[in-house]
């Protein structure tokens, strides 16, 4: 068996980041490591050398998510019943990892959070949906109205996103079996939903949440922030947990 899981420390100057973002999860909530997943993302120099409008960008991104699935997860202590919730990049390019989640981790539902306009992701979603069904997955849900690039000063926009996220979390809580949530790269939308569950159900503090968000967005230091967005951290911090049913 080829093992892809990597746990390490990346040293950048005086700063370091944990390669396995799952290690930021409190031990009592931590899930067993996956054999076929890489639990972090990394910004590769190839992306700096090509425009997003170039057809090659899609192929590079396909290689990127196959290599950096950005997967971790935890137990979420929902009131109905605790369950394992995994979070990742799109897994259409990693059939082994998708199979492991279904066959050995009882993932019965996938909630896709991406509506990316970078390139046509329809074939990627269709491929993942088909493979998931063949493997025995039950629910495949594609959410199209979640936006992570928010202006936190726009109160109406933010309130709308609060309601959308609350409805997604209610759905996750009420499904049978374990759940995988993902967007395209497993960074912003995925982290917003995942960390709000950590905050509201697992009572995790914002320092821990911010550390994990940095890890999953490729943060290295203050001058090399990867995909880190302060507004997403603000969204998580300000999210009113009372919007979630049966909290």
C-alpha positions as CSV (number, residue, x, y, z in Angstrom):
1,X,0.0,0.0,0.0
2,X,1.3,3.5,-0.9
3,X,0.9,5.8,2.1
4,X,0.4,9.5,1.2
5,X,-0.3,10.9,4.7
6,X,2.4,13.3,5.8
7,X,3.0,14.8,9.3
8,X,5.8,17.3,9.6
9,X,6.8,20.8,10.4
10,X,7.7,23.3,7.7
11,X,10.3,25.9,8.8
12,X,10.2,29.2,7.0
13,X,12.6,31.7,8.6
14,X,11.6,31.8,12.2
15,X,8.0,30.7,11.5
16,X,6.7,27.2,11.0
17,X,3.5,25.6,10.0
18,X,2.1,22.1,10.8
19,X,1.8,20.0,7.7
20,X,-0.9,17.8,9.2
21,X,-3.6,20.4,9.9
22,X,-5.6,17.7,11.7
23,X,-3.0,17.9,14.5
24,X,-4.6,21.3,15.5
25,X,-7.8,19.4,16.5
26,X,-8.1,18.7,20.2
27,X,-7.1,15.1,20.9
28,X,-10.5,14.0,22.1
29,X,-12.1,15.1,18.9
30,X,-9.3,14.0,16.5
31,X,-10.0,11.4,13.8
32,X,-7.7,8.5,12.8
33,X,-5.3,9.6,10.1
34,X,-6.2,8.6,6.5
35,X,-3.9,6.5,4.4
36,X,-4.6,8.3,1.1
37,X,-4.9,11.9,2.1
38,X,-2.6,14.9,2.6
39,X,-3.9,17.0,5.4
40,X,-2.7,20.5,4.2
41,X,-2.4,22.6,1.1
42,X,0.7,24.3,-0.4
43,X,0.8,27.2,-2.9
44,X,3.0,26.0,-5.8
45,X,5.2,28.3,-7.9
46,X,3.7,27.0,-11.1
47,X,0.5,28.9,-10.4
48,X,2.4,32.2,-10.4
49,X,3.7,31.6,-13.9
50,X,0.4,31.2,-15.7
51,X,-2.9,33.1,-16.1
52,X,-6.2,31.7,-14.7
53,X,-7.5,32.3,-18.2
54,X,-5.1,29.9,-19.7
55,X,-6.4,26.4,-20.4
56,X,-3.3,25.0,-18.8
57,X,-4.4,26.4,-15.4
58,X,-7.2,23.9,-15.1
59,X,-4.8,21.0,-15.7
60,X,-2.4,22.4,-13.2
61,X,-5.1,22.7,-10.6
62,X,-6.2,19.1,-11.3
63,X,-2.7,18.0,-10.5
64,X,-2.7,20.3,-7.4
65,X,-5.8,18.8,-5.8
66,X,-4.7,15.3,-6.6
67,X,-1.5,16.0,-4.7
68,X,-2.8,18.3,-2.0
69,X,-6.2,17.1,-1.0
70,X,-6.1,19.3,2.1
71,X,-8.2,16.9,4.1
72,X,-8.7,16.7,7.8
73,X,-11.8,16.4,10.1
74,X,-13.1,15.8,13.5
75,X,-15.9,14.5,15.6
76,X,-18.6,17.2,15.7
77,X,-20.8,16.9,18.9
78,X,-24.2,17.5,17.3
79,X,-27.1,17.2,19.8
80,X,-28.9,14.6,17.7
81,X,-25.7,12.4,17.7
82,X,-22.0,13.0,17.3
83,X,-20.6,12.2,13.9
84,X,-17.3,12.4,12.0
85,X,-17.2,15.3,9.6
86,X,-14.3,15.5,7.1
87,X,-13.3,18.5,5.1
88,X,-11.1,18.6,1.9
89,X,-10.5,19.8,-1.6
90,X,-12.5,18.3,-4.4
91,X,-11.8,14.5,-4.6
92,X,-12.6,13.8,-8.2
93,X,-8.9,13.3,-8.8
94,X,-8.2,11.0,-5.8
95,X,-10.4,7.9,-6.1
96,X,-8.4,6.0,-3.5
97,X,-9.1,8.7,-0.8
98,X,-12.8,8.9,-1.8
99,X,-13.0,5.1,-1.5
100,X,-11.3,5.1,1.9
101,X,-13.8,7.6,3.2
102,X,-16.8,5.6,2.0
103,X,-15.6,2.1,2.7
104,X,-13.7,2.5,6.0
105,X,-15.0,5.8,7.4
106,X,-18.7,5.5,6.8
107,X,-19.0,8.7,4.8
108,X,-22.5,8.5,3.3
109,X,-22.9,12.1,2.3
110,X,-20.9,14.7,0.4
111,X,-21.8,18.4,0.6
112,X,-20.1,20.3,-2.2
113,X,-19.7,24.0,-1.5
114,X,-18.0,25.3,-4.6
115,X,-19.5,27.5,-7.3
116,X,-16.1,28.4,-8.8
117,X,-16.0,30.5,-11.9
118,X,-12.3,30.0,-12.5
119,X,-13.0,27.2,-15.0
120,X,-15.9,24.9,-15.8
121,X,-16.0,22.5,-12.8
122,X,-19.2,20.7,-14.0
123,X,-17.2,17.7,-15.3
124,X,-15.3,17.5,-12.0
125,X,-18.5,17.4,-10.0
126,X,-20.1,14.9,-12.3
127,X,-17.1,12.6,-12.0
128,X,-17.0,12.8,-8.2
129,X,-20.8,12.2,-8.0
130,X,-20.6,9.1,-10.2
131,X,-17.6,7.6,-8.4
132,X,-19.2,8.3,-5.0
133,X,-22.4,6.5,-6.1
134,X,-20.5,3.5,-7.5
135,X,-18.6,3.2,-4.2
136,X,-21.9,3.2,-2.2
137,X,-22.3,6.8,-1.2
138,X,-25.9,7.9,-0.6
139,X,-26.3,11.7,-0.6
140,X,-24.5,14.1,-2.9
141,X,-25.6,17.7,-2.4
142,X,-24.2,20.6,-4.3
143,X,-24.6,24.1,-2.7
144,X,-24.4,26.9,-5.2
145,X,-25.1,30.0,-3.1
146,X,-22.3,30.1,-0.6
147,X,-19.8,33.0,-1.0
148,X,-16.6,33.2,1.0
149,X,-15.3,36.4,-0.5
150,X,-17.5,38.6,1.8
151,X,-17.5,42.3,2.5
152,X,-18.0,42.2,6.3
153,X,-19.3,45.8,6.2
154,X,-22.2,44.8,4.0
155,X,-24.6,43.7,6.8
156,X,-27.3,42.3,4.4
157,X,-24.8,40.2,2.5
158,X,-23.3,38.9,5.7
159,X,-26.7,38.1,7.2
160,X,-27.7,36.2,4.1
161,X,-24.5,34.1,4.3
162,X,-25.2,33.4,8.0
163,X,-28.5,31.9,7.1
164,X,-27.0,29.9,4.2
165,X,-24.3,28.5,6.5
166,X,-26.8,27.7,9.2
167,X,-29.0,25.7,6.8
168,X,-26.0,23.8,5.5
169,X,-25.0,22.8,9.1
170,X,-28.6,21.8,10.0
171,X,-28.5,19.5,7.0
172,X,-25.2,18.0,8.0
173,X,-26.4,17.4,11.5
174,X,-29.6,15.7,10.4
175,X,-28.0,13.3,7.8
176,X,-27.4,9.6,8.8
177,X,-23.7,8.5,8.7
178,X,-20.6,10.6,8.4
179,X,-20.1,13.6,6.1
180,X,-17.5,15.1,3.8
181,X,-17.7,18.8,3.0
182,X,-15.5,20.4,0.3
183,X,-15.2,23.3,-2.0
184,X,-12.6,23.4,-4.8
185,X,-9.3,23.7,-2.9
186,X,-10.6,23.0,0.6
187,X,-9.7,26.4,1.9
188,X,-12.3,29.2,2.4
189,X,-15.9,28.0,2.1
190,X,-15.0,24.6,3.5
191,X,-13.2,26.2,6.5
192,X,-16.0,28.6,7.2
193,X,-18.6,25.9,7.5
194,X,-16.2,23.4,9.3
195,X,-15.0,26.0,11.9
196,X,-18.4,27.3,12.6
197,X,-19.3,23.7,13.6
198,X,-16.2,23.7,15.8
199,X,-17.2,27.0,17.4
200,X,-20.9,26.3,17.9
201,X,-20.9,22.5,18.8
202,X,-17.4,21.7,20.0
203,X,-16.9,25.0,21.8
204,X,-13.4,25.5,20.2
205,X,-11.8,28.9,20.8
206,X,-10.9,31.3,18.0
207,X,-7.1,30.9,18.5
208,X,-7.4,27.2,17.7
209,X,-9.7,27.9,14.8
210,X,-7.5,30.6,13.3
211,X,-4.4,28.3,13.6
212,X,-6.2,25.6,11.6
213,X,-7.6,28.1,9.0
214,X,-4.0,29.3,8.4
215,X,-2.8,25.7,8.0
216,X,-5.5,24.8,5.5
217,X,-4.9,28.0,3.5
218,X,-1.1,27.5,3.1
219,X,0.0,30.2,5.6
220,X,3.7,30.3,6.2
221,X,4.3,33.7,7.8
222,X,3.1,37.3,7.9
223,X,4.7,38.1,4.6
224,X,3.7,34.8,2.9
225,X,0.1,34.3,3.9
226,X,-0.9,31.8,1.2
227,X,-4.7,32.0,0.7
228,X,-5.4,33.4,4.2
229,X,-8.4,35.8,4.3
230,X,-9.0,37.8,7.5
231,X,-12.6,38.4,6.5
232,X,-13.3,34.7,6.7
233,X,-11.9,34.5,10.2
234,X,-14.2,37.5,11.1
235,X,-17.2,35.7,9.6
236,X,-16.5,32.7,11.8
237,X,-15.9,34.8,14.9
238,X,-19.1,36.8,14.4
239,X,-21.4,34.0,13.3
240,X,-24.4,33.8,15.7
241,X,-24.7,30.1,16.7
242,X,-28.4,30.7,17.7
243,X,-29.2,30.5,14.0
244,X,-28.5,26.7,14.0
245,X,-31.5,24.6,15.0
246,X,-31.4,22.4,18.1
247,X,-28.1,23.8,19.2
